[in-house]
Amino acid sequence: MPVPDFLIDGSDSYPMTVILAHGAGAAMDTPFMNAFAQGLAKSGLRVVRFEFPFMADRRDTGIRKPPNRMPILLETWGSVIEAFQDCPLIIGGKSMGGRVASMIAADIGNKSSPVMGLVCLGYPFHPAGKPEKLRLDHFETLQMPSLILQGTRDALGSRDDVAGYDLPDCARVHWLEDGDHSFKPRKKSGRTEQQNWDEAIQVLAKFAGEIS
């Protein structure tokens, strides 16, 4: 499989590279993804973004297609990690992108790998409206430092939902007040989307510093 095209923010001289994958419904250059890539680059992290085949096809044709099957998503992620294996890595992404990265992180275990950490920007713990369909089986083998940035009212895993889950000790959840699946709060909360994004970026940058 050919290596996807990349968007890269920050210098290749930075000591840590964060690879971020997009979610199921939007591309790698949305305002959300741009904000995180640019904010992390300002914090001294190189950020690499890429697109799964279904999203690259959508960009070329304008036709919306569902995400590729999981083997293709995993293979694509693997090719990107291989392309940047000469430096310490944190892998993760938005929603589905972070979920696929978490499967790779769980599979790494104690094997030698440039991947040092995992970050999920809004983890899809379950489909919307189906809290019984949990996506947590692979977390049982997750061993590497992991950060989950989650809105408190995320429809795919709210604070109340996640309180009942048995997450591994290596996984830390940081809650973004009144945030939805993209961390956007309601106006009545007194917070702004940008505030939640900035907070998430700061927490992620600190996390990277702790494991570098």
N, C-alpha and C positions, 0 to 999 in steps of 0.2 A: 504494500500500500504506500503511495507517495506521501511524504511528509506534508501536512497542510501549510499554507501560508500563515505567517505570523504577524501580529502587531507587537512591537516591543517598545516599552517605555523605560527610561533609565539606562545607565551605562553598563556595558558588559564588564566593567571593572568593579562593579558593586559585589560585595562578598556573598550575597544570597539572591537567588532568582525565585520569584513566585510565578507559577504557571496557573492561569485562570481560564477555565472553560465556561462557556455560556450555558444558559438554561434551555429548556425545551422549546420556548416560544419566541425568543429574541436573540439577535446576533451578538457578536463579540464587541461591537462598537456602539452599544446603547449608551445613553447618558449614565446609567448605573455602572456599567463596565468601564466606561471612560473615567468616571470619577474615582473608582478604586484604583485603576491602573496609574492614573496621573498622581493621585494622592500618595500612593505607596512609593512611586518613583521619587517624589519630593522627600520622602522619608529615608531614602538611601537604598531602596530595593529595586532590582531590575524586575520588570513585570512582562511576562510573555502571554499573549492571548492567541487563541486559534479557534477554528470552527470545525465542528463535526461535518461529515460528508453531506448530511441532509440539509444543513444550513448553508454550506457552500453552494450546493445546487440551487437552493432558494435564491441566493444572491445572484447567481448566474441567470436563472430562468424566470424569477419572479413568482414561481409556483410554490405554494406552501405544501410541504409534505411532512408527515409525522417523523419523529426521531427514528434514526436507524435502530436496528435491533441491538441488544446489549453487547453481543460479541464484537460488532463493528465499533461501537462506542469505546469499548475497552481496548481494542486494537489501535484505534486512533490515539487514544491517550498514551498507550505504550510507545507509539512512534514518536510522539512529542517528547516524552521523557528521554528516550534514546537520543534525540537530537540535542538535548541540553544536559547530557549526563556528565559533562566535564566540570560541573559546578554544583554546590549544595542547592537542593531544591525544596520548596514547599509547593505542594500541589493542591488544587481545589477549584472552587468556582461557584457560580450561581446555581442554586437549586439542582437540577439534573446534572449539571457539570460537576458540582461538588459531590453528588451522590456517586457518580461513576468513579471519581477520584478516590472516594472513601473505600470503594471496593478494591481498588489497586493497593491502597495503603494497607488495608486489612490483609491482603494476600502477600505483601512483602514480608511481614513478620520479622524474623531475625536475619533474613537474607541480606547480603551486602547490596546496598542501593544508594544512589545519590539523594534519594528522597528522605528528608529529615523530618517533615511535618505535613500536616493536613489542615486545610481551612475550608469550611463550608459557609457560604454566604446565603443563608436561608436554606437550611436542610429540609428536604421534603420527607418528613418522617412518615407521612401517609398521604394518600390522595385527598384532595379537598372533599369534605363531606363523608369520608370513609375512614374514620379513626381506627377501625379494627384492622385495617390492612397495613400493618407496620412494615417499614423498610429498614429493619434493624438487625437481621440475622447475622450479617457479616461483621457487625460491631463486636461480636463475641471474640473475634481473633485480632481486633485492632490493638496494636501495641505502641504505635508511635505517638508523639505529642500531637494533639488534635484540638483545633479551636472551631467551635460552631457559633457563628454570629446569627442571632435569631430575633425577629420581632416578637414582642410579647403577645400580639394577637394574630400571629401568622396562622392562616387557615390550614396550613400543611404541618402544623406543629406549634401550638401556642404554649405559653408558659404553663398553663394548667395541664395540657396534654403531656408535656415533657416531664413534668414533676413525677409522673407515674412510671417513667421508663427506667430501666436498669442500664445506664450507660457505663462504659468502662472508665476506670480511674484516669486513663490517659486523655480522655475527652472532656474538655471544659466548654460550657455554654456561657456565652456573654449575651445578656438580654438588652435589646434596644427598645426603649420605652414607647409603647403604643404603636410599634412598627408592624406593618403588614409583611407580606412575603418579600417585598422589596424594601422593607424598613421604613415605608412611608407612614407617618402618624396622621391621625385625624387633627383637623384644625383646632378642635376644642381641647386637645391635649396640651397646647401651648408650646409644642415642639415643632420643628420643621424637618422635612426630609433630609435637607443638607446637614442639619445637626446630627441626625442619626448616622448618616454616611460618614461624616467626619469622625464621630466617636468610634465607629466600626474600624475605620482606617487606622486610627491611633492604637486601638487595641491589637489589631493585626500586626502593625509595625512593632509593637512591644513584644508580642509573641515571637515574631521572627528573631528579634534581638536575643531573646531568652534561649532559643535553641540553636543559634548560630555558633 
